[in-house]
Amino acid sequence: MRPFFLFARRFFIPCGALVSSTLAASFSNVNEQKHHSILKSIGRTFSDKSMGGKEASMSPPPFDYDPFDSLRKNNFSDEEFKRCFRYFDSQKQGSWTREDFRRFLNALFSNKKRPYCILSDLIEQYFCETDFNQDQKIDFDEFFSAWKKTIKCAVKPVSALVIVDVQNDFISGSLALHSCPANHQGEEVVPVINQVIREVNFDVVAYTYDWHPLNHISFYENRHLRKSLPESPISADKANILDTVVFVGSSGVNGGVEQVLWPAHCIQKTPGADLHRDLIRVDNAIHVYKGTNPEIDSYSAFWDNQKLSKTSLDDQLKERFVTDVYVVGLATDVCVASTAMHAVENNYRTVLIEDACRGVNEKEIEVKRTKLNESGCIFVDSNVVPGMVSGEDRRPEVARGMFVENLKAIGHYNPH
């Protein structure tokens, strides 16, 4: 996934940005009236002869016709995909020109029908990737194979909110963030998360918990229980809180175990492991308990730190057909970042809601942010989440990874 986001960062820019006159022609027109006029001009009479059907015609769509809204309302039927294809076929010849394809991208990647700006180089790359037989036009089969999954996820995503470790010990207890180097206030995430829960109709909500036994390897107080390796940057007996020690691995653990030492926290069935009292509890939510193995820590809600065992989260999300994962909670540079990274690796479109997270160390927050950016995770504030979850705000940088994964799955990915 790493190259996809790097690629996206080069080609997706805010529509409000100033651009030179040489680039201006590459951008879509963001005037909504003109956008509808363009779409209306190609929505006259269409033929489905090239799609294996009989010669047929359709009345011009109404001025406010939205092909993607129509797809959603008609449950993404094959016939509705054909109608969508015909809608952008300005030549009525059963295939798209580059200009038709550009109009399609402008309509798909938009926020309340206002297109996002996409550079012409990226439009050309998408065109070439969709034009499987390289005949310089796109027929319905190519469009349908390349774009069906991406369109469905963009227009009607199945979204999960993963609330990471909003537990008492990280807010007011033994590992309270206000005592860590960044001096963040962990309780500040609670009202933001609550507002997101109230305002956004997520399909799935999951709560994760650090859930450690008393003898857990991450506890500074337990450092004397295990031997450190000679190559450890510091020996266990000389280590302080927040130092990293490499311990001798237990049976079943390959090599050494690199571990940051934390104060004892979130011990199973103690008040410190409880969720903050003001955090809204959603009925029928998923609950994930991690870090239960005394010999391996587990920052991520998906895997332990050495990927030797996984939690039930991925299976439960897939059972519910989740496409998009929104991550919030504590701490940004530790469990939140690890959870978001593994969500990307598990092929979810992954969004980190920044104002609903707090962290331990500012420098590490920036390091993890860069890595997540490069992997394909995007960062937003909570105020834009309702539009994204509803499918009104369809961002091109979110879609790129899924589009490429689909090409790989159908055997048509040829990186250049």
C-alpha angles and dihedrals in degrees: 000000000000099000094048095067094041086054091048094051089060096052110032115075134165113268090229093060120112112247133184121257090250091061098038093084089059094063129084119249107257096196102115095209092053091044091057091045091055092050092045091052092061095042101085122101121347136191126211094192092113090053095063096265133110122274106282140163134212132204116249111275115250118267092259095044112140113194092200094049087050090051090053094047091049094048094249094289120182090244091054090051088054090051090049090051093049090049091066096038099104094175094051089225100119095257140080127242120210089264091053089050092050090053090050092053092046091053095044098046101053144114113230088339093309107121123234113235113255122182117241092242091063092045088053092049092050089048093052092046091052095044094079096175093041094231092139094250136076121234127197096263091054092047093046095048096044101039111026096091095040093049093048092050092046097046100036110017122181102226133198127193110211111197107199122210102319087169132151097247091059092049108037106350141076095314100032111167093226087069093052125090095267092052091216121167107235095196090065090079093061100075091042093052091045091053091050090050092050097045103037126065100219116186091217135019122195130188119201127201135196097228110181132177117230093257096051118155093230095063116103088211090062098050092109092058094073136043121241122224121248090246092057111121087233132011118249094243092056098040125114132203111296092020117128117236128184107219127196106264120246123232110300093025115103116224122332128338115234109210137176109218114234131178111267106280144163094017111187116274095003127122090248090064094053122104115258109279094237096051112110114245113215119212117244092016125155115251118203123191116197138176092044095135107087092212101052131042121223117206095164124072087222106046142009116255093268096040092239094129135018133213124234093257099097093047092048093049092049091048086059093046093241115181102172129047121197113195126204137156142056135015112010097198096040125030097005093052093045092049092049092048092052091046088058091047089052089056099252118143096247129207126179114205101216101195089054093058136072129186149203106237127021094213092051091046089059092045092052092044091056093048092048091048090053092048094055103264114133129211124223141159120249095252093073096046098088092060093046094049092046092052094242093108104056109179120198094215090059092052101048098080094048092048091054093044089053091051089052091049093053094042098249103109113118110168115208 
